[in-house]
Amino acid sequence: MNGPADPPYEGYEEQRRGGPARIPGPRGAADDLDPRHAPEPLPEPPAVPEPPQPPRTHAVLKSLLGAWALAACSAEETQAVEDHLTECAQCAEEALRLRDAVGLLHPEDNLDLKPLLRSRVLEDCLGKRPARIPVPAWANPYDTETARLDALLRDFGDSEWQTPVRLKWFEEERRQSRRTTVAGVIGHLLTVDGLVATALGLDDPLGPEAPSGATGRTEHFWSSAEQPITRQIREPWREQGHTLVRTVSFAGRGVGELSVDYGPFALPLGDAFLERAFECWVHAWDIAEAVDYPYDPPSGPHLNRMIDLAARLLPSALAHRRRAGLAAPARGLVAAGAPGRTLHLEIEGAGGGSWDIALDSPAAKPSPEHTVAQIALDGAEFCQLAAGHISPEEAAVGQHGDREAIRDVLFAAASLSHL
């Protein structure tokens, strides 16, 4: 006996019992989740291999050398260039030149650092922990100016050391000049700094038979040194400078009063350090001008100390010119310490200030009540005048009062210069 047959379609039983027939509707989103309704996945297309990159030509690789020298190539380009350099001598030579040129764009020492950066860093460090052996205040300008000049010289090539430099100074009524080289200027600084070294009991760089006086020592060095003087002069000059600063730092109080003999005149050691700082800056200025490089003046406090030294030396320089018949005679000699005729000197700009200059005797006391003339000068211009780089007639001076006294003081300022 056969069993019941399967209904012919869904809803057949309900229709047979008299219910309405149901037509199947479309599948909804829920039906898609049913694995029974999921479509079979399509087969993945076969992988197509990438076509091989054509080898780069010599011209292409040569054009990449500049980017390679600057490390601006991709990894693939870098590998291709370096593989090519092992096979092509022409490109390898060009690559070395480009790498050297890139090195010049990133020097070891940046000469454009702010001149006061070193002082600010040291001041900040010393403020946190005071130095056990501080550098005397009067030696700081020398320490700073020698370091600044050394920074300028550090990257000079052999040809720059032989760059012509003209040294200028004022003697009697005329400007004088002498032609030398950058190396010759450093030799000049070495020999004159030797006067300070001998005053401290250190070895004289010219030996025990060296002549006295800045000019005689310099001429002796230039004539006896192997010609031409080379960049090798930098090391003994810098080492002597370090030794001078180190010696006075350890010497303690009172060392600043030692006398340094310059031949025609003498200075206390503290003033001699200021004079050497001033000359170092002036000759660094000469060197920078010769190689066409900018060079800033000293910091305001250091420049003020240098100007103060020049102002204090003016009465003696004026008396020396008067004895040589190069200045007007004194109008009224007074006892030492008594007030006498005075010129008021006003220095403007960084490092500026005001000074009263005794006119008739170095031992007289300047007095505002006895002022007969006034001079106003820019600080940089006053330093050029005191260095013999400009003549008294060329100085742009604001002046008032006794014309003769003004002329005598300006010429006395120029006479402070020497080789």
Backbone torsions as a table, in degrees:
resi	resn	phi	psi	omega
1	MET	NA	126.8	-176.5
2	ASN	-80.1	146.2	177.0
3	GLY	-80.2	174.1	-179.4
4	PRO	-64.3	140.9	179.1
5	ALA	-77.4	154.4	177.6
6	ASP	-64.0	141.5	177.9
7	PRO	-58.4	145.8	-175.8
8	PRO	-68.6	-26.8	178.1
9	TYR	-157.7	165.5	-177.9
10	GLU	-67.1	133.1	-177.3
11	GLY	88.9	4.6	-178.7
12	TYR	-63.2	-44.0	-176.7
13	GLU	-62.7	-42.0	-179.5
14	GLU	-64.3	-36.5	179.8
15	GLN	-68.7	-37.1	-178.9
16	ARG	-68.0	-32.2	179.0
17	ARG	-81.3	3.6	175.2
18	GLY	102.5	-0.9	178.7
19	GLY	-80.6	163.0	179.7
20	PRO	-70.3	149.2	178.6
21	ALA	-78.4	144.8	-179.6
22	ARG	-113.1	128.3	177.7
23	ILE	-91.6	127.5	-179.2
24	PRO	-60.1	131.8	179.1
25	GLY	-89.4	177.8	178.9
26	PRO	-71.0	155.8	-179.3
27	ARG	-74.5	140.8	177.9
28	GLY	-94.1	-174.6	-178.6
29	ALA	-63.7	-34.0	-179.8
30	ALA	-64.6	-32.4	-179.8
31	ASP	-65.6	-28.1	-178.7
32	ASP	-67.5	-23.1	179.6
33	LEU	-78.9	-14.4	179.8
34	ASP	-75.5	122.6	-177.4
35	PRO	-62.3	-20.2	179.7
36	ARG	-69.6	-24.8	-179.1
37	HIS	-99.3	-3.2	-176.2
38	ALA	-67.9	134.0	178.3
39	PRO	-72.6	151.8	177.8
40	GLU	-68.5	135.9	-179.3
41	PRO	-64.4	143.9	177.2
42	LEU	-75.3	145.4	178.7
43	PRO	-68.0	139.6	178.8
44	GLU	-68.7	140.6	178.7
45	PRO	-68.4	149.8	-179.8
46	PRO	-64.6	141.7	-179.9
47	ALA	-65.0	135.1	178.9
48	VAL	-100.5	117.9	-179.0
49	PRO	-65.0	140.6	178.4
50	GLU	-68.3	140.2	-179.8
51	PRO	-66.7	141.3	-179.6
52	PRO	-63.2	140.4	179.3
53	GLN	-71.2	132.9	178.5
54	PRO	-66.8	144.7	179.6
55	PRO	-62.3	140.7	179.7
56	ARG	-70.8	141.0	-178.3
57	THR	-79.8	167.7	178.2
58	HIS	-59.0	-41.1	-178.7
59	ALA	-63.8	-40.6	179.9
60	VAL	-65.8	-45.9	-178.6
61	LEU	-65.8	-36.1	177.7
62	LYS	-65.4	-36.2	178.9
63	SER	-68.7	-18.5	-180.0
64	LEU	-88.9	-5.0	-174.1
65	LEU	-63.2	-38.5	179.4
66	GLY	-62.9	-46.0	177.6
67	ALA	-64.7	-37.0	178.6
68	TRP	-63.4	-41.9	-179.9
69	ALA	-63.3	-30.6	179.1
70	LEU	-90.6	5.2	-178.7
71	ALA	59.1	39.6	-178.6
72	ALA	-109.2	7.7	179.1
73	CYS	-85.4	156.2	170.9
74	SER	-71.7	171.7	-178.7
75	ALA	-62.9	-40.8	-179.2
76	GLU	-67.1	-41.4	179.2
77	GLU	-66.4	-40.3	178.6
78	THR	-60.2	-44.7	-179.5
79	GLN	-63.5	-41.9	-179.2
80	ALA	-65.0	-42.9	179.6
81	VAL	-63.5	-46.2	-176.7
82	GLU	-68.2	-33.5	173.6
83	ASP	-64.3	-38.8	-179.0
84	HIS	-67.9	-34.6	-177.9
85	LEU	-66.0	-24.8	178.1
86	THR	-75.5	-13.3	-176.2
87	GLU	-112.5	-22.2	-173.5
88	CYS	-116.7	107.4	-178.4
89	ALA	-66.1	-35.8	-179.6
90	GLN	-62.2	-47.0	179.7
91	CYS	-70.0	-33.0	178.7
92	ALA	-64.0	-40.2	178.3
93	GLU	-66.7	-41.2	178.2
94	GLU	-64.7	-38.5	179.5
95	ALA	-63.0	-39.4	178.3
96	LEU	-64.7	-41.1	178.8
97	ARG	-63.4	-40.3	179.9
98	LEU	-67.2	-40.3	178.5
99	ARG	-63.8	-39.7	177.2
100	ASP	-63.7	-39.5	179.0
101	ALA	-64.7	-39.2	177.6
102	VAL	-63.8	-36.6	177.6
103	GLY	-61.5	-33.0	177.9
104	LEU	-69.5	-23.4	178.3
105	LEU	-75.1	-14.5	-178.2
106	HIS	-130.7	71.1	-177.8
107	PRO	-65.7	158.2	-179.5
108	GLU	-63.7	-38.6	-179.4
109	ASP	-123.4	129.4	-179.0
110	ASN	-89.2	112.8	-177.5
111	LEU	-74.5	-8.3	-178.6
112	ASP	-93.2	12.1	175.3
113	LEU	-63.0	149.5	179.5
114	LYS	-60.4	132.9	-178.4
115	PRO	-57.8	-28.2	-177.0
116	LEU	-89.1	-0.5	-176.8
117	LEU	-60.1	-45.6	-179.1
118	ARG	-60.9	-43.7	-179.2
119	SER	-64.5	-39.7	-179.8
120	ARG	-66.7	-41.0	179.2
121	VAL	-64.5	-45.7	179.6
122	LEU	-64.0	-40.5	179.7
123	GLU	-62.2	-41.5	179.2
124	ASP	-65.4	-43.0	179.8
125	CYS	-65.4	-44.3	-178.2
126	LEU	-69.3	-25.8	176.4
127	GLY	-68.8	-29.7	178.4
128	LYS	-82.4	-37.2	-180.0
129	ARG	-144.0	101.8	-177.2
130	PRO	-56.7	141.2	-179.9
131	ALA	-67.9	141.9	177.9
132	ARG	-67.7	-38.9	179.1
133	ILE	-121.4	85.6	-177.6
134	PRO	-73.0	153.4	174.6
135	VAL	-77.1	132.5	178.0
136	PRO	-56.5	147.4	-177.4
137	ALA	-59.4	-36.3	-178.3
138	TRP	-74.0	-13.8	177.5
139	ALA	-95.2	-12.4	-178.6
140	ASN	-60.2	-44.7	178.5
141	PRO	-59.2	-39.8	178.4
142	TYR	-65.0	-44.0	178.9
143	ASP	-58.9	-42.3	-178.1
144	THR	-71.1	-45.6	-176.0
145	GLU	-68.6	-36.4	176.3
146	THR	-67.1	-36.3	177.5
147	ALA	-66.9	-39.0	179.5
148	ARG	-66.7	-42.1	178.1
149	LEU	-65.6	-40.0	178.9
150	ASP	-61.9	-38.0	177.3
151	ALA	-63.9	-36.6	177.4
152	LEU	-66.1	-39.4	-175.4
153	LEU	-76.9	-21.1	-167.4
154	ARG	-57.6	-37.5	-175.6
155	ASP	-100.6	10.9	179.0
156	PHE	-69.5	135.6	171.5
157	GLY	-84.2	175.3	-177.7
158	ASP	-58.6	-39.7	-178.6
159	SER	-66.3	-36.1	-179.9
160	GLU	-69.0	-30.5	177.3
161	TRP	-66.7	-20.9	178.6
162	GLN	-99.8	11.1	177.5
163	THR	-62.7	132.2	179.1
164	PRO	-65.4	137.0	176.6
165	VAL	-131.1	134.8	178.5
166	ARG	-106.3	115.7	176.2
167	LEU	-84.0	138.4	-175.8
168	LYS	-128.7	141.5	173.4
169	TRP	-154.5	175.3	-175.4
170	PHE	-119.0	129.7	-178.5
171	GLU	-133.8	124.4	-175.4
172	GLU	55.7	-108.9	-177.7
173	GLU	-112.1	9.1	-173.0
174	ARG	-132.3	151.5	172.3
175	ARG	-80.4	138.6	178.6
176	GLN	-116.4	158.7	177.3
177	SER	-150.9	158.0	179.4
178	ARG	-147.0	132.4	-178.6
179	ARG	-92.3	132.3	175.9
180	THR	-147.7	-159.3	179.1
181	THR	-122.9	174.4	175.2
182	VAL	-56.5	-45.7	178.9
183	ALA	-63.1	-36.9	178.0
184	GLY	-65.4	-35.2	177.2
185	VAL	-63.7	-44.2	-179.8
186	ILE	-65.5	-36.4	174.8
187	GLY	-62.9	-38.3	176.4
188	HIS	-62.2	-45.6	178.3
189	LEU	-63.1	-39.5	179.0
190	LEU	-60.3	-45.5	-175.1
191	THR	-70.4	-39.4	-179.0
192	VAL	-75.3	-35.9	172.6
193	ASP	-59.6	-24.6	177.8
194	GLY	-62.5	-24.4	174.9
195	LEU	-63.3	-39.4	176.8
196	VAL	-68.7	-39.3	-179.9
197	ALA	-61.1	-45.3	-179.1
198	THR	-66.6	-32.7	177.3
199	ALA	-64.8	-26.6	178.7
200	LEU	-91.8	2.8	-179.8
201	GLY	81.6	15.7	178.7
202	LEU	-90.5	169.5	-179.5
203	ASP	-67.3	139.8	175.2
204	ASP	-81.2	127.0	-179.7
205	PRO	-62.2	-19.5	178.9
206	LEU	-95.8	-1.8	179.8
207	GLY	92.4	172.5	-174.2
208	PRO	-69.1	-20.3	-177.3
209	GLU	-96.4	17.9	-176.4
210	ALA	-68.1	144.7	176.7
211	PRO	-70.1	164.8	179.0
212	SER	-94.2	160.3	177.8
213	GLY	87.8	144.0	-175.6
214	ALA	-63.7	-44.4	-177.1
215	THR	-67.2	-46.6	179.8
216	GLY	-61.5	-39.7	180.0
217	ARG	-66.2	-42.9	-179.1
218	THR	-64.3	-45.9	179.3
219	GLU	-61.6	-39.5	178.8
220	HIS	-63.1	-43.1	-179.5
221	PHE	-65.8	-46.5	-178.3
222	TRP	-62.1	-36.9	-176.9
223	SER	-79.2	-28.2	-176.3
224	SER	-97.0	-17.8	-178.2
225	ALA	-73.0	152.6	174.9
226	GLU	-62.8	135.1	-177.8
227	GLN	-105.4	139.8	-6.3
228	PRO	-79.1	155.3	173.1
229	ILE	-68.4	134.3	-173.5
230	THR	-112.1	-175.3	180.0
231	ARG	-63.5	-13.4	179.6
232	GLN	-64.0	-16.1	179.9
233	ILE	-68.7	-22.1	-176.2
234	ARG	-62.2	-41.3	-174.8
235	GLU	-64.4	-50.8	178.5
236	PRO	-64.6	-34.6	177.2
237	TRP	-62.8	-46.4	-177.7
238	ARG	-68.4	-38.7	179.5
239	GLU	-65.2	-39.9	177.3
240	GLN	-63.3	-40.5	178.1
241	GLY	-61.5	-44.7	177.5
242	HIS	-60.4	-41.7	-178.5
243	THR	-64.8	-40.6	179.1
244	LEU	-61.2	-47.7	-178.6
245	VAL	-65.7	-41.7	-179.6
246	ARG	-64.4	-40.0	-177.7
247	THR	-65.3	-47.5	-178.6
248	VAL	-70.7	-24.7	177.5
249	SER	-69.4	-36.1	-179.9
250	PHE	-86.8	-13.4	-173.7
251	ALA	-73.1	-27.0	178.8
252	GLY	86.7	-170.4	-175.5
253	ARG	-68.3	152.0	176.5
254	GLY	93.2	-20.4	-177.2
255	VAL	-66.7	-26.0	-179.0
256	GLY	-65.4	-13.6	-179.4
257	GLU	-93.3	-3.3	175.7
258	LEU	-59.5	148.5	-177.9
259	SER	-94.5	135.9	176.4
260	VAL	-112.5	119.9	-175.5
261	ASP	-88.7	116.4	176.9
262	TYR	-96.8	4.7	-176.4
263	GLY	97.2	-87.6	179.5
264	PRO	-69.2	-19.2	-178.3
265	PHE	-153.0	171.5	178.5
266	ALA	-134.7	153.1	179.0
267	LEU	-133.6	146.6	169.4
268	PRO	-60.2	152.5	-174.4
269	LEU	-56.9	-39.5	179.7
270	GLY	-61.5	-42.5	177.7
271	ASP	-70.8	-33.8	178.6
272	ALA	-63.3	-38.4	176.9
273	PHE	-63.9	-39.6	176.9
274	LEU	-65.7	-41.2	178.5
275	GLU	-62.9	-40.2	179.3
276	ARG	-69.6	-34.5	175.8
277	ALA	-64.0	-42.7	179.2
278	PHE	-62.4	-46.5	-178.8
279	GLU	-67.3	-36.1	176.8
280	CYS	-60.3	-44.2	178.9
281	TRP	-65.4	-44.2	-178.1
282	VAL	-60.7	-44.1	-178.6
283	HIS	-75.0	-28.8	171.9
284	ALA	-63.7	-38.2	175.3
285	TRP	-61.4	-44.0	177.1
286	ASP	-59.7	-44.6	-178.6
287	ILE	-65.5	-46.3	-178.9
288	ALA	-61.6	-38.1	178.0
289	GLU	-66.3	-36.7	-178.7
290	ALA	-68.1	-35.1	-179.4
291	VAL	-98.0	7.9	176.9
292	ASP	59.6	54.4	178.5
293	TYR	-129.0	136.5	-179.6
294	PRO	-68.3	145.6	-179.9
295	TYR	-144.9	122.5	-175.9
296	ASP	-83.0	154.7	174.5
297	PRO	-70.5	168.6	178.1
298	PRO	-62.4	168.2	176.4
299	SER	-63.0	157.8	-177.4
300	GLY	-53.8	-50.8	179.8
301	PRO	-61.6	-39.2	179.6
302	HIS	-69.8	-40.4	178.7
303	LEU	-64.7	-36.1	178.1
304	ASN	-62.9	-39.0	178.2
305	ARG	-64.5	-40.3	-179.6
306	MET	-67.0	-43.7	178.6
307	ILE	-64.4	-39.3	178.2
308	ASP	-60.0	-41.2	177.6
309	LEU	-61.4	-46.9	179.7
310	ALA	-60.5	-41.5	179.6
311	ALA	-64.2	-38.0	179.8
312	ARG	-70.5	-25.4	-179.8
313	LEU	-85.5	-13.1	-174.9
314	LEU	-60.5	-44.2	179.9
315	PRO	-59.5	-39.9	178.6
316	SER	-69.0	-40.4	178.1
317	ALA	-64.0	-38.0	178.2
318	LEU	-65.7	-41.0	178.6
319	ALA	-66.2	-37.4	178.5
320	HIS	-64.3	-42.0	178.5
321	ARG	-68.0	-33.0	179.3
322	ARG	-67.8	-39.7	178.0
323	ARG	-65.8	-30.3	179.2
324	ALA	-84.9	2.2	179.8
325	GLY	76.0	20.3	-178.1
326	LEU	-101.9	-1.9	178.8
327	ALA	-135.5	160.8	-179.1
328	ALA	-65.3	146.7	179.7
329	PRO	-64.6	157.4	179.1
330	ALA	-64.6	143.6	-177.9
331	ARG	-94.6	-21.8	-179.6
332	GLY	-162.2	96.1	178.3
333	LEU	-70.9	139.5	179.9
334	VAL	-128.7	165.6	178.2
335	ALA	-67.8	154.6	179.8
336	ALA	-57.9	130.4	179.7
337	GLY	88.2	-8.8	178.9
338	ALA	-85.5	149.9	179.9
339	PRO	-69.3	142.0	179.2
340	GLY	-141.9	-174.6	-179.1
341	ARG	-55.4	141.3	-171.8
342	THR	-135.8	144.1	169.6
343	LEU	-113.3	132.2	179.8
344	HIS	-94.7	120.0	-178.8
345	LEU	-105.9	121.8	179.4
346	GLU	-113.9	119.0	179.2
347	ILE	-107.8	124.5	-176.1
348	GLU	-101.7	161.5	176.9
349	GLY	88.8	-169.8	-179.0
350	ALA	-59.9	133.8	-179.6
351	GLY	79.6	5.6	-175.3
352	GLY	-77.1	-178.4	-178.7
353	GLY	166.5	-165.2	179.7
354	SER	-134.7	143.0	-178.4
355	TRP	-137.9	144.3	173.4
356	ASP	-104.4	125.7	-173.1
357	ILE	-109.1	124.5	174.9
358	ALA	-72.1	131.2	-173.4
359	LEU	-95.1	-36.3	-169.8
360	ASP	-96.8	-23.3	-179.1
361	SER	-157.5	135.1	178.1
362	PRO	-60.6	-24.9	-178.1
363	ALA	-86.5	-7.9	-179.9
364	ALA	-73.7	158.0	179.4
365	LYS	-97.0	122.9	177.3
366	PRO	-61.5	145.1	-176.0
367	SER	-141.8	123.4	176.6
368	PRO	-57.4	-31.1	-179.1
369	GLU	-70.1	-19.4	-178.3
370	HIS	-107.6	20.8	-179.2
371	THR	-70.7	127.2	-179.4
372	VAL	-114.2	-9.6	-178.7
373	ALA	-158.7	157.6	177.5
374	GLN	-135.0	143.0	176.8
375	ILE	-130.8	137.2	173.9
376	ALA	-123.8	128.1	-177.3
377	LEU	-139.7	147.4	170.6
378	ASP	-69.4	145.2	-176.5
379	GLY	-58.9	-46.2	-179.3
380	ALA	-63.8	-37.8	-179.5
381	GLU	-71.0	-36.9	176.3
382	PHE	-62.2	-40.4	179.3
383	CYS	-66.6	-38.0	175.7
384	GLN	-63.5	-37.4	177.6
385	LEU	-66.3	-46.4	-179.5
386	ALA	-67.7	-22.5	178.3
387	ALA	-89.0	-4.6	-178.7
388	GLY	77.3	17.6	-179.7
389	HIS	-85.4	-21.5	172.2
390	ILE	-132.9	154.5	-179.6
391	SER	-87.1	162.7	177.4
392	PRO	-57.5	-34.1	179.6
393	GLU	-68.8	-26.0	-177.1
394	GLU	-84.8	-17.3	-177.3
395	ALA	-69.5	129.5	177.3
396	ALA	-81.9	98.7	-170.0
397	VAL	-112.8	133.0	165.2
398	GLY	-87.8	122.2	-171.6
399	GLN	-139.1	151.2	179.6
400	HIS	-154.3	135.2	175.4
401	GLY	109.5	-149.6	-174.0
402	ASP	-59.8	111.0	-177.0
403	ARG	-65.6	-37.6	-179.0
404	GLU	-65.2	-42.3	178.6
405	ALA	-65.3	-39.0	179.3
406	ILE	-63.3	-45.3	179.6
407	ARG	-62.1	-43.8	-178.3
408	ASP	-62.3	-40.3	-179.2
409	VAL	-69.4	-39.3	179.0
410	LEU	-64.5	-42.2	177.9
411	PHE	-68.7	-33.9	176.5
412	ALA	-65.2	-37.9	177.1
413	ALA	-62.5	-43.3	179.6
414	ALA	-66.5	-32.1	-178.6
415	SER	-71.8	-9.2	176.2
416	LEU	-68.0	-19.7	-178.1
417	SER	-76.3	156.6	176.4
418	HIS	-159.2	166.5	177.5
419	LEU	-63.5	NA	NA
